[in-house]
């Protein structure tokens, strides 16, 4: 089984190289701290902006780029097209901010930035120092980078794709070519065949894990492993077994490689999105989060994130591993109901 994988260069590419390319892409795109920098068009004189000191302008430039535009009509059109995130002008004592609803994040950033400037201006006008001040800081260490959270999600997606697709397609191919039937009649025992497939899939998953951690910990990306990061290994083992059981079920239910691949794709892709592999589910509807709790990939992603990025230990890892092993037992029992040695 190892030789069959190594001889197939396409398999090596899609199971090992392709997921790493995703990590390189997302790791590069989100390498910054993620703060939205906005572009604002200033129409006419706006006293609160025109009276800023050089130091205040420097602080404002970190969050926004203000460009003077002579025509309000032109500025509005550019905001609609996305060339500017907002338009600001002054009408008597009122500062007017207009933005597009197409990007709510940039609109909120524009309001927050302008509010901060107005508060400073009002404070300077009254000459009264504020009663309370705010000191804000992020809860994570300043060295935390987006790669800390991208790595577990993309790694989980890669392992899921490998475990489900390869297991399902291998089972269908062996059965269709009568290899399973010949194995059954040979001196090879059934558990040896199963152990070989499990060992091959686990070897692939652990190789993927090593590659992800190797690339993510490069100085350019800056993944910082927490103290119990090694717990990701048993988590990956348990997650791979759970995902393999889904592949075995698909391989038992389908008769051709095409139907097995289609059903696997129908399962893996939605599961990746609903398990937080590509984005957080914190703002997702309640029913989406409820559905995600039935998917083993969610537990692999959240468990890996806990031990790799959040300083989690056995208290976080053990329940997750137990849940994935219970899922494996249930789906494997269901698979035995539909398993066939041949297509007859």
N, C-alpha and C positions, 0 to 999 in steps of 0.2 A: 504493500500500500504506500509505503514511503517512496519507493522507486516510481510508482505510477504518478505521484504528485510531482516529483522532481523532474520527470521527463516531459511534463506538460508545462511549457513556458508561459502559456496563457494563464494557467491556474496560479502560478507563482506571482505573476504580475497583478492579477485582480485580488488575490488574497493578501499579499504582502506589500507590494509597491504602491498600488492604487490608494489604499487607505492612508499611507504615509504622505502621499501627495496632498490629500485633503488636510492633514494636520499641518503641512507646510503652508498651504494656502490660507486656512483660517488663522493659524498662528501668526502669519505675517499681517493679515488684514486687521486683526484685533490686537496687535502688539502694543498699541497705545493704551492709555488709561480709559478710553471710551467716552471722554467728555465731548459733548456735542459743541462744535465751534460754529457759530452762526454768522451769516452775512446779512447786514442791515443796510437798507438804502435810506439816507437822510435827505428829506425834501425841504429846502429852505432852511432858515435859521431855527435851530432848536437850542434855546438858551442853556438848558441843563447839560447838553453835550458840548456846546461851544465854549462853556466856561470851565471845563475840566482842566486841571493842572497836568503837566507832563507826566507826573507819577500816576495820577488817576487814569490818564489815557493809556499808559502802559498796562495797568491792571485790567482795563476794559478790553484791550487788544488780545488778552489771553482767552477771553470768552467770545468776543465778537469782532468782526471787521466792519467798520462803518464807512460807507462810501457816499459821498455827496452826489445827488442826482437833481438836475434842474427841473425836470418835468414830473409832476405827480402821476400823470397818465402813463408815462413810460415806466416809472417805478412800479406802479400797480401791475402792469403787464408782465414785468420781469418777475414779480413775486408770484404771479399765477403760473408762470413757466418754470419756476424753481431756480431762476438765476439769483434771486435774493430770497432769504428766508422771512424777511419782514420789512415793513416800511414804517418810518417814524417821522412825524412832523408835529409842529406846535400850533395850536389854535388858542390864542390868548394865554390863559394860565393852565391850559390843559395840554398835556403831551399825548398825542394820538399814535397808537401802535396798531398796525394792520398786518395780518399775516394770513397765510393760506392754511386751510384745514387739511391739506393733503399730507402734511407731516406734523402730527401733533407734538412729537418730541421737540422738533425745532421751534414750534410755536411756543411751547411751554418754556423753552430755554430763553427765547426772546423776551417773554414777559418777566421771567425771573431776573434776567440781566438788567432790563430797564427799571424794574422795581428797585433793585439794589442801588442804581445810580440816582433815582429820584429820592430814595430815603437819605442818601448822603447829602443831596442838595437841600432837602428840607431841613435836615439837621444843621447844616451850615447856615441856613437862613434864620433859624430860630436862635442859634448861638447857645442852645442848652444841651449839655452832654446827655447821652442816653442813660436811663436808670439801669437797664440790663444790657449786657452784651452776650453775644453768642460765640462760643468757640466750637467749631465743627471739625471732626476728624473721622476717617473711615475706621470701621471696626477691624478690618484686616491690617496686617503689617504693611507698611508702605512698599515693601518689596514684592507683594503679591501681584502677579501678572495674570491677564486673561488666560494664558496657557494653563494655569492651574486648574481651570474649569473646562477648558476645551479638550484637554487630553483624556480625561475619563469618559466623556461622552463619545468622542470619535473612536476611541479604543473599543468601547462597548459595541458600537455599530459595526466596526470591522470584525470583531469576534462573532457577533450574531450572524453577519453575512456568511462568514466562513463556515461556522458550525451548521447552520440550517441548510444552506445551499449544497455544500459538499456532501453532507450526510444523506440528504434526500436524493440527490442525483446519483451518488454512488450506489445506494440501495436499489434504485430503479434500474440502473445499468447492469448491475450484477444479476438481478432477477431476469431482466429481459434477454440477456445473453446466455441464460441457463447456467451461469457460473455458480450462483447460490445453490442450485440443485445438485451440481457436481460436487460442491463443497460438502453438502449434506451426506453424499454417498462416499466421501473420501474419509481417510483416517483422522482428518482434522475435526476437532470437536467444535460445537457451535460457540461455546464460550470463548474459544481462542479467536474465532473470527470477530466476535463482538469486541473482545479486548484489543485486537489489532486496530479496529476502526476507532475505538475510543482513544487509544494511545496516539494514533495519528492526528486526530482532531485536537487533542490536548497539546501535542507538540506544536501544532500550527498556532494555536491560541497563545501559548507561552512565548513562541517566537514573535508573534505580533506584539505582545505586551512588552517584550524586551526592546523591540525596534521603536515602539512609541515612546517608551521612557528614555531611550538613548537619544532620540532626536529632540524630544521636548526638553531634556536637561542640558542641551547645548547652550552656551552663553548667550547666543542670539535670542533664543526663546525664553530661557531663564526659569524653567520649571524647578521649584524647590520642593524636594521630597520631605514629608513630615516624618516624625520618629518611627511610626509603625507602618511605613509605606510597604514593607514586605508582606503585609496582610493582603495586598492586592493579588498575590499569587494564589492562595486558597480561594479567594473570591472569584478569580478568573476560572479556576478549575470547576468550582460549583456552578458558575454561570454557564460555562461551556457545556457541562452535562445537561443542564436544563434546556439550553438551546438545541443541543443535539437531539434530545427527546422529541422536540418539535419537528426536526428534520426527519427522524425515524417515522413519526406519524405521517408526515407528508409522503415519504417514500412508500409507506404501506398502503396509502389510499390512492396513489396515482399509478398509472401503467406506463407512461412514456416520459422521456427526459423533458420534453416541452411542457407537458402539464405539471410536472414536478417543479420545474424552474418558474413557471408562471404562478403556481400556488405559493411557492416560497417567497417570490417577489411581492405577492399580494399580502403576505404576512409580515415580512421583515421591514419593508419600507414604512408602512403605517406605524409599526411597533417602534421604529427608530424615532419618529417624530413624536409619538405619544409617550415615550420613555425619557425624554429630555436629552437625547443624544446630540441634537443640534441647537436647541434653545431651551431655556428654563421654562418649567410648567407653573411657576409661581402665580402668573397672571392668567392662566388658562381657566376656562369654566369648570365648575365643580364636577360635572359629569365626565369631562375629559380626564381630570385627575383620578376620578373613581375608576375609570376604565384602565388607566395606566397601572393601577395597583395589581391588576390581574396579569401583567406582562413581566416575565422574568428579566427582560433587559432593563427595566426601570431599577430593579434591585441591584443589578450588576453595575449600572452607572452610578447610582447614589452611594452604593457601598464603596466603589473605587474612589469616588470623589471624597468620601469621608476620610479614608485612610491616606490618600495621596495629598489632599489639599486642605483638609479641615482639622488635621491632627487627631482624627478618630483612632480608636483602638479596638480591642476585642469586644467591648460592650456594643459597638456599632456593627462590627463585622459578623459576629456569631449569629445573631437573629437573621441577618440577611442571608448568610450561607444556609442556615436551617430552612428558611423559606424556599430558597432555590432548589435544595435537595428534595423537599416535600413536593414541589412542583414536578421535579424529574420523576419521582416515584409514581405520581398520579398519571402523568402523560405516558410513561413507559407501560404502565398497566393497560392503558387504553390502546396503545400501539399493539400489544400482544393480541388484542381482540381482532385486529385487522391484518396482522402480518401474514404474508404468504411466501413460500419458498419459490413458487413459479407463478406464471400468469394464468394457469389453468383454473 
